């Protein structure tokens, strides 16, 4: 599958590895940076969605998405593990749940750019995850784009090239992801409402998040395979 992520905001908070352990399959270990695990809340607009070598599917080529994610490792390979993915397209939600085994749920989401500022609002309405989950945030870039430095926290948080999901018959499935290195910009954000991590069962620390902004990134995803 090919898709492009636009106007993406990474919001990350440190949490203890023990706090995330209950949300990961047994075979996965929480990945840590200097002994600290991290959880991310990531709003963005997804565009250009299509299966490779096939034309776009009408009505399912673009929509806003919001994910809650953390980082895990197995066999030394670092990847992303999603606690939830909210999307404003019901067809995409059902396809992703069935074929990619990802915890997608339906939400009412608006993503609007006005000049340099993005206004994003999401409210979950899917009964499969009944806890209230909302995000209201305004964000913008505050500086020039640049590549992250290997070994830095920003590089560790964002340069991930696979995802992990529990297999329907047990075990772990891995989906490989390919894209150019992230070109990140420093960001400012005004968070009015954020219950996304709490809805997943994770308490965020009382501190500002680490913020990074990305304008656009084309991504290629491969089929899931057993680890």
N, C-alpha and C positions, 0 to 999 in steps of 0.2 A: 504494500500500500504506500502511496505517496500523499503527503499533505504538507501544508505550510502553516507554521505557527506565527501569529502576528500580535504586536502590542502586548507582549508577555511580561508579567511582573513576577519575579521570584521573591517571595516573602518567607524567610527561614528563621526558626527559633531553635535554640539548643534545648534538648531534653535528655534525661538519663537513658542509657541503653535499656535498663530494667523496665522503664515505663513503656517502651515500645515492644519488648519481648512478647507480650500476650497477643500482639496483633500480627505477628509474623509466623508463617509455617515453621514447624520444628526444625526442618532442614536448613532454614535460612538463619544467618546470624546478623544482628544489627551491625551495620558498618559505622565506624566512628572516626572522628577527626580529633586527634589529640585527646582521646578518651571520651569524647562527647558525641552523642548521637544528635541528629537534627531532623526536624519535621518541617515540611514546606507546604504553603498554601499558594497555589499558582493559578491566577486567572489569565486567560488569553482568548484570542479569536483564532479559530481553526478554519483554513480556507484551502481550496484546491484539492479536496479529498477525492481520491479515486483509486481503484485497484490498478496496479501497474499493467500496462498494455491494453487497458480497457477504457472506454469513454466514461466521463463522469456520470454518476447516478443522479437523475433529476431530484431536487429537493434534499439532497444529502451531501452537498459539496462544501458547505460552509455553515458554521454555527459557533457561538461562544461556548467555552468549556472552562471548568474550574476543577482542579484536582488537589487532593490532600495526599502527600507523598512522604515517604521516608526512604532510607537507603540501607541496602542489605548486601550480603555477599555469600557466595557458596563456591567452594573450590578455588578460592582466590579471585573470582571474577565479580567485580563490583557492579551493582545495578540499582534500579529503582523499584520500589514496591509501593503500590497505591493502596491507601486506606479507603478512598472514595474518589469517584470521578462524576461530577455533575455536568450534564449537557442539556442544551435547549432543543435537541432534535430527537423525538421519540424513536424514529427509525434507527438512528445511529446507536441509541442506547440499547435497543434490543439486539441489534447485530453484534455490537461489541460484547455484550454479556454472553451471547450464545457461542460466538466463534472465537473470541479472544479471552473469555473467562475473566474479564475485568469487572470490577464492582461499579459499573456505570449506573446512574440513577437519573431520573428526569428532574429538571428544574426550570423555572422561569428566569431567564437571564437577559439582561441588556448590557451591551458593550458599545459605548459611544465615544468617539474621539472628537474633541473640540480644540482645534489648534494643536498645542503640544501636550494637552492633558487628556487622559482617558478616564471616563466615568464608568464604573462597573458595578452592577448590582445583581445578585443571585439569591433566589429563594427556592429551596427544594420542595417538591410536591409528591415525591415518589414514596408510596407506602411500604416499599421493601426496606427502606431505612427511615423509620418513623420519627427519629429525633429531629427537632427543628435544626436546620442548617442554613445559615444566611451569611452573605458577605456584601458589604457596601464599602467601596473604596474608590478614591480618586488618586491617580498617580501620574507621574511624568518623569522624563529623563532630566538629569541635572548636570550632565557632562558629556564628554566625548566618548565614543565607543572604542573598545579595545579588547584584545585577547587576554584571557586570564593567564596568570603565571603558574606553571606546574608547581605543586606543593602548597599553593595558597588555598584558603578556605573557599573562595569563589570557584576556583578550578575544581576542587573536590566536590562541591555541591552540584555543579552543573554538567561537567564533562562525564556523562554516563551514557553508555552505548548498548544497554540492554535493560529489559524489564523482567521481573519475576512474578508469576502468578501460581496459586495452587492448582494442580491438575484436578479435573473432575473425578478421576478414578484414583486420586492420591498422587503423591510425589510433587515435583516442582517442574513447571514449564518455563522456558526462557524464550523471550522474543528479542532478536537482535535489532538494533536501531542504528542507522547510519545518517550522519549529517556532518557538515563542516563544523570546525570548532566554533563555539559561541562567540559572538561579538557583543559584549555586555557594556551597558552604560550605568553609571551611578544613578540612583533614583530617589525620589521623595514620594511619600504616600500619606494620605489622610484616611485612616481606617475608621469608619463610623460604626460598623457592625462587623463582627467576625466570630461566628460560632461554629466554624467548619471543623476545627480540630476537636472541640468539645463534643460535637455530634459524633465523631469517630471514637470518643472515649479518652482523648488525650488532653491533659491540661497544659496550656501554654504558660511559660514563665512570664512574670510581670516585667517585661523589658521590651524595647523596640526591636523589631525584626531586622535581620540583615536584608537589604533590598538591592535587587539588580533588575535592570530593564533590558529587553531585547526587542528590536523593531520587527524582524522577520527572519525565519529560518526554515529552509526546505528540509523535510525529513522523509526518510525511507524506512519502512518497517517490514520485517520478514515474518513468516509464519512461526507459530510457537512450536518448540521442540522440547521433548523431555530432557531434563538435565541428567 
